[in-house]
Amino acid sequence: MGMGAVGRRGAQRGGWDDPGPGKGLPIAANVVFWGGAACFLAGVAWFCVMTGWPRVWAESWWQPVCLAGGGIAASAVEGVIGRRTWRIERFLAYREMLENPAPGAADPGAEDPSVFRLLSPLHSPVPFRDRDDELARLRRWCEDGTDTPVMLLAGDRGVGRSRLALELARALGEEWTAGRLLRVSEHKLFPALRDRGRPALIVVDEADLRSDVDSHLHSLVRATVVPLLLAFEARPRDTPPVRLLFVVGHAERFRAVVREELDYSRGGPDLLHLLADAPVLRLAPPALDRAALAERQAVALAAFTAALGGGTGAGRTDRTVAAPVDTPVLPGRTPLDLHAQALVSALTGTPLPAVPRPLEEVAGILFEHERGRWRRSAAAFTAPGVPALPGLSDHPGLPERVMLTLLSAGHRQYVTAAHVLERLPEFAGSAAEGARSAMWAWVDWALALHGGTPAPARMAEPWIGPETFTHWFVTTRLHADPELFDRLQTGLDGHRSEHLAGVLSRACEDFPEAGELLRRYVAHYPSAHGYNAVRGARVLARPERVDPWIAEGLRASWQGFRPSFSAPVSRDLYTLLLQARPEVVPLSHAVLARAYRRARRAEEKQERRRRRELRGRGRGSRA
């Protein structure tokens, strides 16, 4: 697999350099190898034939020797090309696992850009501000040769954790290999980093949230963090220094969950101590006075206006309204809040208000722009064998419902998403074959809208981000249409339900309406949805807001308890009870404990009845 030269990343981009031209190297190596082998064999054959002709031999002995020597030289050239190809393959393996921390801002000249892409920490056009002290501390941790190679960067959503981590990767310069982790391959990552011969920084963003990359939808801690730590412990000792930065919401709960998973994976005591001794950098919203807040808003407004190009409200950067003197500065204003307010003003062409807009108004304006983008994209979408998306002419709101379904089912699980899409009422009554083709056409549209093929760098980003807006969209739409929610959740089995359980659990922290959805979801299938919801609540920043809804869902499912619980269900309850630590989810823990005791008593009663029947049959046979 080759690659073309794209230049060398400068000192501000974390050492993302290119190994050089590589296209056609495998083909050239094969040509040189087989050509050299043919020349060598021809020279040897010529040499053997000419030994029987002394007169010819005396005049042209050097020709077969040169031919054989050329074959040997070709073999040496093939070895050089092979080493070059090996280096490029290692580099590509490294680049598939670590993301370029500075791929560039969102394209201002894009014909129809996504507004949520402008709020992403990877693509935001707003300059990095107000975190110089924290950035300096992180750089000292990387460069001072400390004995603590692991650090936790904790804080609430929207305070700038991901942006700070990416700025650290950019600031380390070309002497470092730095980037955000996309996926873990314990057999490739650290060998590739060792081959580069530089110290490395690996940023694991949102390390305590859900992962829907693998087929079984395990938690990100089990699928990524634990394999990364185990590979880090087993790496060769001659590897250059490596720093692991985990971006989390709650540091202590993250440590507890990782310790449990390491116990299951039989991690060594050194690794447990390494995690326990890891320092924590907690981020709070920056303290801004009235003048600094107005200045930050003006800068963000100008940046978003320039990024939108010819969009609504472009060309005006002086639309900031200063807050009155008696207007208090609201505490807890995160950078995400400031940026979202400025983006709405840039989209609508209105001045920044003195009093911040509520989240519902901001999210509504952003999604109104995004819905128009979805409709325009769906109307213009074509694919081989699909001249037009089925059902679009009769249902103009279908693109929004398709995106809602993909966000609920997990947009990386294409097969599952296609099966869940079949449950939309817009496709009711369609023939099975036609419905299947229609579903895949809509999935292809969504993939094309997100960037085409599912490359790891593209699929690592959410389709709608930041996550708060995803939760708002899913919560409001499903809460307004309970029938649709029931249709969607029946399309997910126990192994495929963890994504939606995680989404609802995290949404409960900010939106109470998500709690009712979570309660109904858990009550629908407690041995699967309840298990996944409890696991999702273990690492939340505010589990006390989520756990009552999970407990109500678990309790409602056993109101009509029947003593016909089978042993597998009882074992599932026992496993769920082990997962639910009482200090994290106390209400769910109590409900599960009672349910497990009732299930055990029912099983023991059935076992006693079975034994009595066997003894009665034995006495009857003897009589």
N, C-alpha and C positions, 0 to 999 in steps of 0.2 A: 504494500500500500504506500504510494508515494504522496508527496505534497510539494507544491510550488513555493518558491521563496516569496515571502510577504514582508520582508524587512525585519529589522531588529527593534524590539520594544525598548523604549528609552528608560531613563532612570526613574520616571514617574509611574511606571506601569508594572512594577513587581518582577522584572526579569523574565518577561515572556518573550524569549527570543526564538527565532526559527532556525532549525538545523541546516537549512540550505536547500537547494533544488533536489527533488526526489522523484519526480515523475519519470516513469520509464526505467528506473534503476533495476527493478526485478527482471524486466524484459532484457535489459542490456546484460545483466549478469548471466542469464540463461544463454543468450547468444554467444557471449564470450566463452562460457564454459563449454558448450557443445562445439563451437568452432575451434577452440583450443584442443579439445579432445580429438576432433577429427584431424586437425593438423598433426598432432603428436602421433596418432595411429598411422596416418599416411606416411609420415617421415620414417617411422620404424619399419613399415612394410617396404618402402622404397630402399631403405638401408639394407634390408635382408635380401631383396632381389638383386641389388647391385653387387653384392659380395660374390656372386657367380660370374661376373663380367669384369675381369681385372683391368682391361683397357679403359672401359667406361668409368670404372671406379677410380682410376688414377686421375681422370680429368674432372669429375663432378661430384666428388665425395661430400663437398661442403653443402650441397643443396638439401639432401635428406637431413643432415645435421641441423641446418638452419630451420627446416620445417618442424623437426621435433623440438628444437629450442623455442620456436615461436609458440608451440602448444604449451610448453612449460611456462613461458612468460604469460600466456593468456590465463593459465590457472592462477598465477599470482595476482593478475589484475582482477580476476573474479573474486579472489579473497578480499581485496581492497573494497570492491563494490559491495560484497556481502557485509563487511563491517560497517560500511556507511548505511546500508539498508537496515541493519540491526539497530543502529543508533536512531534512525528515523522511526522505526517501529516502537522503540522504547519511548521516544518523545511523543508519538501519537497516543500511546497508552497513557502517558502522564497527562496529556492534554484532554483526553476523554474523561479523566477523573477529577482534574482541577480546572475550574473555570477562570478564564481571563478576568481579572478584577476590574479592568477598565476597557470594556468593549466599545465605549463611546456612547454619547447621549442618544436619545431618541432622534430619529431622522427628522429634522425640521421640514424638509421638503416632501415628506410622505404624503401621498394623495389622500389617505383617510386614516390618520393615526388613532391609536387607542389612547384615551385620556388617562387610563389607569397605568399605562406604561410610563407616563411622565412622573408618576408618584413612586415608581419603583426605585429602590436605592441604587440599582445597577444603571439606570438610565436617566435619573432625575437631572434636569438642567440647572437646578438651584445649587449655588456654590456651597461647599462644606464650611460650616461655621460653628462656633460656640463649644467645640469639644477639643480645644488645643491641649488642655491639661490631661484629659483622658488619653488622647492620642500619644502624648509624650510618655505617659506611664506605660502604655502598651509597647512603645518602641524600646523603652528601657528593659522591659521584660524580655523582649526578643533578643536584644543585642548585648546584654550584660553577661551572658553566659550563666544564667541562673540555673539552679538545680531543680527547678519546678517547671517542667516543659508543658504543663497543662494549665490553662486559665479558663475561668467561666466569666462570660460577659452577660450580666443579667439586667433585666428591666422590663417594664410594661411595654405593650405594643405601641409603636408610634414615637418612642423617645429617641430613636436613632441608633439602635444597636447594630443592625445590619449595615447601615451606612458607615458607622465608625469602624467596623471590622474590615470593610472593603477599603476604606481610606488608609487603614494600617497596611493592607496588602499593597496598595499603590505607593505608599510613602517609603517602604523598605528599599525600593530601588532595584536595579538590575543585579546587585550582588546577591539577592535572595530569589528563591522560587516561592511564589506566594499566590494563593487563589482560593476560591470557595470550592469545597468538596462537592462533586456531583454524585459520585457513587464510589463504593469501596470494592477494591479487588486486592485482597491481602497478598496475592502472588505477584502483583505488578506495581502497586503504588510505591512502596518503599524501595524496591530495586530500581525503579525509574528515577526516583529522587536521588538515590545514591549515585547513579550514573551521571547525573547533572553536576555533581560535585559542589553544590551550593547549600547553605542553610535554607531550610524550608519552613514556611508558615502555612498550615492547613486550617482553613476556617470552615467550621461545621455550622451553617446557619440554621436557625430554628431547630436545634438539636433535640428538643423535648416535644416536638409535635409529631403528627402522624406521617407515615410514608405509605403511599399506595403504588409503589414501583413494582414490588414483587407480587406474585399471584396470590399469596396468602395474606397480604395486607398486614404484616406484622408492624409493630411500632417502630418508629425511626431509631429508638434506642437499641432495640434488638437487631434491626436490619443493618444499621450503619455504625452507631457509636461503639457498640461492643466489638464487632469485628475490627474496627479501626484501632481500638485500644489493644486488642490481642495482637494484631499485626505490628503495632508500635513496640510492644514489649518484646516480640520475637525478631525484630529487625536486626541486621548485622551491626556489630558494635563499631565498625569503621564507617558507618553512615554519617554524613554531616549532621549538625544539630537540627532537630525538628521541633517546632512549636505547634501545639494543638490548641486552638481557640474555639470553645463551644459557646454559641450564642443561645441563651436559654431565657425563659421567663422567670422561673423560680429556681434558684441554685440548689437549695437544700433538698427539695423534692427530686430534682434531677439527679443529684448524688444518690439518693435513696434508691431510685428506680434502677440506676446503672449498677449499684452494688448488688441488687437482687439478680439482675440479669447476669452479672459476672459470676455470682455464686452458681447459677444454673450452668454457665459455660465453663466453670472451674478455672476462673482467672486466678493468677498467682497473687500472693499477699503483697508483693511489691506493687502490683498494679492497683490494688485496693488502697494502699497507702498513698500512691501517686494521686489518685482521685481525691482522697480525703484531704490531702495537703494542698490541693490546687487553690490558689488565691481567687477571690471573686471581686470583680469590678462591677458595682451596681450603678446603673445610670438612672438619673432622675431628670425630669423636664428642666431645660435650662431656665435659670432665673433671669427674666428680661423685664426691664422697666418699660414705661410707656413709650419713651423715645426709641429704645432699641427694638421694641415690638413693631412700631410703625416702620422703622428702617428695614427690618427683616421682611415684613410684608411687601414693601415696595420692591425689594430685590427679587423676591419670589415671583411677584406679579410680572416684572419685566422679563424674567427668565422664561416663564410659561408663555407669555405673549410672543416672544421671539421663537419659541419652539413650535407654537401652533401655526406660525407663518401667516398665511392668508385667512386663517380661521376667524370666527366671530370675535370681535373686540380687538383684533390685532392692530398694531401700529400706535397704540396709546399706552404709555407707561407711567402716566402721572395721575392715575385715577385712585390714589390712596386718600382716604378720608381719615384725618387724625382724630383720635379719641378725645372727647371733651375732658377737661381737667378733673371733673368730679366723677368720671367713669372709672370704676375700679379695674385693675388688671386681674383677670381671672386666673386663679392658680391652676396648675396642672396642664397648661397649654403646651402640648407636645409639638415638635416640628411637623409631624404629620398633619395636625390640625391647622397649623399656619399655612402649610403648603396646599392643603385641600381647599381652604378658603380662598387663597390667591388663585388657584386654578379655576375655581368657579367664576371668580370675577373676570379672569382672562377669557373664559368661554362665553360669558353672557355680555361682556362689554360694560359692566356696571362697576361703580366704585366699590372699594372695600368698605363694608359697613363698620360703624363704630362698635357695635355689639356683634360678636361672632354669630354666624348663622348656626342653627341647630344641625346636628349630624343628619337628621332625616332630610332636611332641605338640601344639604350639600350632596348627599348620596343620591337623592332624586334627580338633581340636575346632571350629575355625572352619568348616571345610568340612562337618562333620557338621551344624552349624546351617544352613549354606547349602543342603545337599542337602534337608533337610526343607522349607525355603522353596521350593525348586524344585518338589518334589512337590506341595505344597499349591497352588502357583500353577498347575501343569499340570492338577491335578484340577478346579480351578474355572474354567479358561480356556474361553471360548466366543468364537466369531467368526461372521460371516455365512457360512452354509453349512457350518460346522464345529461341530456340537453338542458333540463331545468329541474330544480329541486321539487320533489313531489309534495303536494299539499300546500305549497307556498301561496298560490293564487287564491285559494279558499280560506287560508288562515294567515293573515298578515303578522300575527303575533307568534307564529310558530318558531322563528329563530330564537326568541327569548326563552320559550319553554324548552327548546332543545338545549340551550346553554345551561338552563337551570337543572335539567336532568343530568347533564355531564358533570356539573359541579357536585351534584348530590351523589352520583355513582362513582366519581373519581375519573378525571379526564384522561388518565393514563391507562385505564382499563377499557380498551376500546371494545372488546367483545362483550363485556358486561354492559357497557353503556348502550351498545346496539340492542341488546335484549331488553334493557329497561325502557328504551325509547319506544319499543313496540307497545308499551302499556299506556302511552299517551292517548287521550280520547280522540285526537285528530286522526289517528290511524285505525280507529275501531272499525271492524267490518271488512278490512282489506284482506285479500288472499294472503296465505302464509308466504308464498314465494315473493309476491309483490311487496309485502310489508318488510320482508328481510332486505330486499334491494333498496327500498326507500330508507331504511334505517342506516344502511352503510353509506348511502349517498349523503345523508346528513352528518354522519360521523366524518366522512371525507371533507365536507365543507368546514366543519369545526377545526379539523387538523390544519387545513389550508389557511384558515383565518388566524390560527395561532403560529403559523410559520412553516407549514409543510411537514416534512418528515420528522419523526419523533427523535431528533438528536438530543443527547443528554443535556446539552447547554440550554436548549429551548424548553425542554420538558421540566427542567428544574424550577422554572418560574411558574407561578400560578397564572391561570387564564384571567382572573380578575384579582388584582392585588392593589393595595395592601389587604391583608386578610380581614380587617374589620369590615371593609366594603363587601367582601364575599359573604361574610356572615349576615350582614344586613340584607343583602339581596336574597339569599336563600331563606332567611327567617321570614321576611315580610311576604314573599311570594307563597311559600308553603303554608304560612299561617292564614293567608287570605283564601287559600284554596285547599281545604282539608281533604277533599276527594282526590285531588292530584297527589297529595302526600301519601295517602293510602295506596294509590296505584303504584307509586314509585317504590315504596318500601316493600311491597309484596314481591317485587322483582329481584330482591337481594336475599341471598341465602346467608347462612351463618358465616361462611368464609369470606363473603364479599361485603359484609355490613360494617366493617370496622371504620371505613372512611367516613360514612355518613354519621356514625356514632361519634367519631372524633369531631366532626364539623359542628354537630349540635351541642356537644359538651363544651367546646370552646366558645360557641356563640352565646351560651347561657351566661357567661361571665359579663357580657355587655348588654344583651337583649333579653328581657324576661319572657318575651313571647316564644323564644326558642325552648324554654323550659317545658311548656305544654307539648311541643312537638317531641321533645326528648322523652317525656313521660309516656306518650302514646307509642313511641317507637320501642321503648324498652318493654312495655306491657304486651306488645304484639308478639315478641319472640324473646322471652327473658333469658333463656339459656344461651342465646347468641348475642342479641343486641345488648342485653344487660351486662354480659361479660365484657363486651367491647366498650360500653359506656363507662363501666367502672375502671377499666384500664386507662381510658382516656382521661378520667378525672384525677388520676394519681399524680400527674405532673402539672396540673393547672395552677395558675397563680392564685385563683380564688375558688377552691373546690367547695367552699361552704355555700356558694351560690348555685352550684350544679347538683350536689349530692342529694338535696331534698327531692328534686324531680326524679332522679334515678330511683330513690327509695320508694316514691309513690308508684312508679311504674312497676317495680318488682313486687310491691305489696298488692297492687291491683290484680296482678296475674294469678295470685294464689287465693283470691277470695272464694272461688269455687273449687277449692282443693279436693282432689280425688285421690284415694289411696292406690292409684294405679301407676304411680311414678315408677319408671323402670330404672334399673341400676345405672345405665349410662347417663341418664339425666341427673341422677344423684351424684355421680362422680363429677359431672360438669359443675354442679352446684358447689361441690367441695373445692374444685379447682378455683372457681370464682371467689369463694370465700377466702382462699389463701391469697389471691391477688388483692383483695380489698383490705388494706391495712386500716385498722380502726382509727388511727390518728389522722388519716387522710380523708376517708369517707366513712364516718362513724354511722350515719343512718343506714346506708346501704349495707354496711357490715352487720348491723343488728338484724335487718330484714333477712339477709342471706343466712345468718346463723339460725334463725327460727325456721326458715324454709328448709334448710338442710336437716335440722332435727326432725321436722315433720316427715320429710322424705325418708329418712333413716328409719323412723318408727313404722312408716307404711311398709317399707321393704322387710323389716324384721317381722311384722305381722303376717305378711304374705309368706315369708319363709316358714314361720311356725305353722300356718295353715297347710302348707305343702307337706311338711313333715308329718302332721297328723293324718293327712290323706294317705301318705305312703305307709304309715304304720297300720292304718285301717285296712288297706289293701293287702298288707302282709298277713294280718290276722285272718282275713277272709280266705286267702289262698291256703293257709295252713289248715283251716277248718274244712 
